[in-house]
Amino acid sequence: MAQPTVASRLQRRVAVVSSDTALGKALREALPAGWELVQTGDLTALGDFSEILQYRFMLLDLDDAAFDALDIIDTVRRELMLNIAILCIGGDRALRDAARLGRADRFFERNAAVDVLRQFCDQYDW
C-alpha cells in the first residue's frame, strides 16, 4: 500500500460513483477551481484504502443500476473501514433507508446534485 504524502493529502478531490455521463458532465462544470472530480462505476478504480482515504467526499448515485450502491457503501464502511463522507443522490425511500442502515451519511434528490457538490466543496475546502 502506497503511503499518502502531505501534498497528495492536500489535493482537493471528490469521487463520484455513477455511470451517468450527463451527471458527471454537470458536476465537472460546477466544480470549483482547484478541485478534481473522479467519476467511476467501479469502486476499485478509485484505488486501494490509502487512495480512497484521500478523497474529501464521495457522491454515490443510488439510481444507477450499473453497480450495487449498497455494496459500495458496505465495502467503504465495513471492509475498508473508511469514514469518508458518502453523500447519496437519488434513490427511492426503501433504498435510502437501506443505505442509511449501511451508514451512508446524507441523502439528496438527484436534481440537487450540483448544489450538493458546491456546498460540500465549500465545506471541505481546507
C-alpha positions in Angstrom: 0.0 0.0 0.0 1.5 3.4 -1.0 1.8 5.9 1.7 0.0 9.2 1.2 2.2 12.3 1.1 1.3 15.7 2.6 1.0 17.0 -1.0 -1.4 14.3 -2.0 -3.5 14.7 1.1 -3.9 18.4 0.3 -5.3 17.8 -3.1 -9.0 18.6 -3.3 -10.6 15.5 -4.8 -14.2 14.2 -4.9 -15.2 10.8 -6.1 -18.4 10.3 -8.0 -19.7 6.8 -8.2 -22.0 6.9 -11.2 -22.0 5.7 -14.8 -24.3 8.7 -15.8 -22.1 10.7 -18.1 -24.6 13.7 -18.2 -24.5 13.9 -14.4 -20.7 13.7 -14.5 -20.5 16.5 -17.1 -22.8 18.7 -15.0 -20.8 18.1 -11.9 -17.5 18.8 -13.6 -18.9 22.1 -15.0 -19.9 23.1 -11.4 -16.7 22.0 -9.8 -14.8 24.9 -8.2 -11.3 25.8 -9.3 -8.6 23.7 -7.7 -10.8 20.6 -7.3 -10.6 17.3 -9.2 -13.5 15.1 -9.8 -13.0 11.4 -10.5 -16.1 9.6 -11.8 -16.3 5.8 -11.9 -18.9 3.0 -11.7 -16.4 0.7 -10.0 -15.0 1.4 -6.5 -11.8 -0.4 -7.2 -11.0 2.1 -9.9 -10.6 4.7 -7.2 -7.7 2.7 -5.8 -6.9 1.0 -2.5 -7.5 2.1 1.1 -4.9 4.8 1.1 -6.1 6.3 -2.2 -9.8 6.3 -1.4 -9.0 7.8 2.0 -7.6 10.9 0.3 -10.9 11.9 -1.4 -12.6 14.6 0.5 -16.1 13.0 0.0 -18.0 10.7 -2.3 -21.2 11.3 -4.2 -23.0 8.0 -4.8 -25.7 7.6 -7.4 -28.4 5.4 -5.8 -30.3 5.3 -9.1 -27.5 3.7 -11.1 -28.3 0.1 -12.0 -24.7 -0.5 -13.3 -23.5 -1.3 -9.8 -24.9 -2.2 -6.3 -24.8 1.0 -4.3 -25.4 -0.8 -1.1 -22.3 -3.0 -1.8 -20.3 0.2 -2.4 -21.3 1.5 1.0 -20.6 -1.8 2.7 -17.2 -2.0 1.1 -16.2 1.5 2.1 -17.6 1.2 5.7 -17.1 -2.4 6.7 -14.3 -3.8 4.6 -12.1 -0.7 4.2 -13.4 0.8 7.5 -13.2 4.3 6.0 -15.0 7.3 7.4 -15.1 9.3 4.1 -18.4 11.2 3.7 -20.8 9.3 1.5 -23.4 11.6 0.0 -26.2 9.8 -1.8 -28.2 11.2 -4.6 -31.5 9.8 -5.9 -32.9 6.5 -4.8 -36.4 5.7 -3.5 -37.3 5.6 0.1 -36.6 1.9 0.6 -33.1 2.2 -1.0 -32.3 5.3 1.0 -33.3 3.5 4.2 -31.1 0.6 3.3 -28.2 2.9 2.6 -28.8 4.7 5.9 -28.6 1.4 7.7 -25.3 0.7 5.8 -24.0 4.0 7.2 -24.2 6.4 4.3 -24.1 9.9 5.5 -26.6 12.2 3.7 -29.3 11.9 1.1 -30.4 14.3 -1.6 -32.7 14.4 -4.6 -31.0 13.8 -7.9 -31.8 17.3 -9.2 -29.8 18.8 -6.2 -26.5 17.1 -7.1 -24.8 20.2 -8.4 -25.8 22.3 -5.4 -24.7 19.5 -3.1 -21.4 19.3 -4.8 -20.8 23.1 -4.5 -21.9 23.1 -0.8 -19.6 20.2 0.2 -16.7 21.6 -1.8 -17.1 24.8 0.2 -17.2 22.8 3.5 -14.2 20.6 2.6 -12.1 23.4 1.1 -9.2 23.2 3.7 
